[in-house]
Amino acid sequence: MANSTSRADHVRDPIGSTVFFAVDYDPTGDSISGPVTDYFTGINASMDAQLLGKYKVGVYGTATCVPR
């Protein structure tokens, strides 16, 4: 996570732009409610703590990964 946000700073992405994180497989409901949710909970907590909302978090993955 730190590498992606430092890269966003390096290329001067505007405040409020989105940093995407990948889910590189087609997860099932159990995976989404478990490890995938845990993954993004950690990413959001880290981004909020370190960057105070400077960037948004995006998901790069299959349609099953998109919050509804």
PAVEX-172877 format. One record per residue (C-alpha): residue number from 1; chain; residue in one letter; y, x, z. Coordinates in Angstrom, 1 decimal, decimal comma. Last residue first. Example, Ala and Ser with C-alpha at 12.3 -4.5 7.8 and 13.67 -1.06 7.14 Angstrom:
BEGIN
rovex	rolum	lumvo	c2	c1	c3
2	A	S	-1,1	13,7	7,1 .
1	A	A	-4,5	12,3	7,8 .
This chain:
BEGIN
rovex	rolum	lumvo	c2	c1	c3
68	A	R	-3,1	-23,5	-4,4 .
67	A	P	-3,2	-19,8	-3,7 .
66	A	V	-4,3	-17,7	-6,8 .
65	A	C	-7,5	-15,8	-6,2 .
64	A	T	-9,8	-18,3	-8,0 .
63	A	A	-7,7	-17,8	-11,1 .
62	A	T	-9,0	-14,3	-11,5 .
61	A	G	-7,1	-11,3	-10,2 .
60	A	Y	-3,7	-9,6	-9,9 .
59	A	V	-2,1	-11,1	-6,7 .
58	A	G	1,5	-10,7	-5,9 .
57	A	V	3,4	-9,6	-2,7 .
56	A	K	7,1	-9,9	-2,6 .
55	A	Y	9,4	-6,8	-2,0 .
54	A	K	12,1	-6,1	0,5 .
53	A	G	10,7	-8,5	3,0 .
52	A	L	11,2	-6,2	6,0 .
51	A	L	9,8	-3,1	4,3 .
50	A	Q	7,5	-1,6	6,8 .
49	A	A	6,6	-4,5	9,1 .
48	A	D	6,8	-7,2	6,4 .
47	A	M	4,8	-5,1	3,8 .
46	A	S	2,2	-4,2	6,5 .
45	A	A	1,7	-7,8	7,6 .
44	A	N	1,6	-9,0	4,0 .
43	A	I	-1,0	-6,3	3,0 .
42	A	G	-3,1	-7,1	6,1 .
41	A	T	-3,1	-10,8	5,4 .
40	A	F	-3,8	-10,0	1,8 .
39	A	Y	-7,0	-8,1	2,6 .
38	A	D	-8,1	-10,6	5,3 .
37	A	T	-7,8	-13,5	2,7 .
36	A	V	-9,9	-11,5	0,2 .
35	A	P	-12,4	-10,5	2,9 .
34	A	G	-13,1	-14,0	4,3 .
33	A	S	-11,9	-17,3	2,9 .
32	A	I	-11,8	-15,8	-0,6 .
31	A	S	-15,2	-14,2	-0,2 .
30	A	D	-16,8	-17,5	1,0 .
29	A	G	-15,1	-19,5	-1,8 .
28	A	T	-16,5	-17,1	-4,5 .
27	A	P	-14,7	-14,0	-5,7 .
26	A	D	-14,4	-13,0	-9,4 .
25	A	Y	-13,9	-9,2	-9,2 .
24	A	D	-11,0	-6,8	-9,2 .
23	A	V	-8,8	-8,4	-6,5 .
22	A	A	-5,7	-6,4	-7,3 .
21	A	F	-2,3	-5,9	-5,6 .
20	A	F	0,9	-6,7	-7,3 .
19	A	V	4,4	-5,6	-6,1 .
18	A	T	6,9	-8,4	-6,8 .
17	A	S	10,7	-8,0	-7,1 .
16	A	G	12,9	-9,2	-4,2 .
15	A	I	15,0	-6,0	-4,1 .
14	A	P	15,2	-4,6	-7,6 .
13	A	D	12,6	-2,0	-8,7 .
12	A	R	14,2	1,4	-8,5 .
11	A	V	11,4	3,4	-10,2 .
10	A	H	11,0	5,4	-7,0 .
9	A	D	11,3	2,4	-4,7 .
8	A	A	8,5	0,6	-6,6 .
7	A	R	6,5	3,9	-6,4 .
6	A	S	7,1	4,1	-2,7 .
5	A	T	5,8	0,5	-2,5 .
4	A	S	2,7	1,2	-4,4 .
3	A	N	1,9	4,4	-2,5 .
2	A	A	2,4	2,8	0,9 .
1	A	M	0,0	0,0	0,0 .
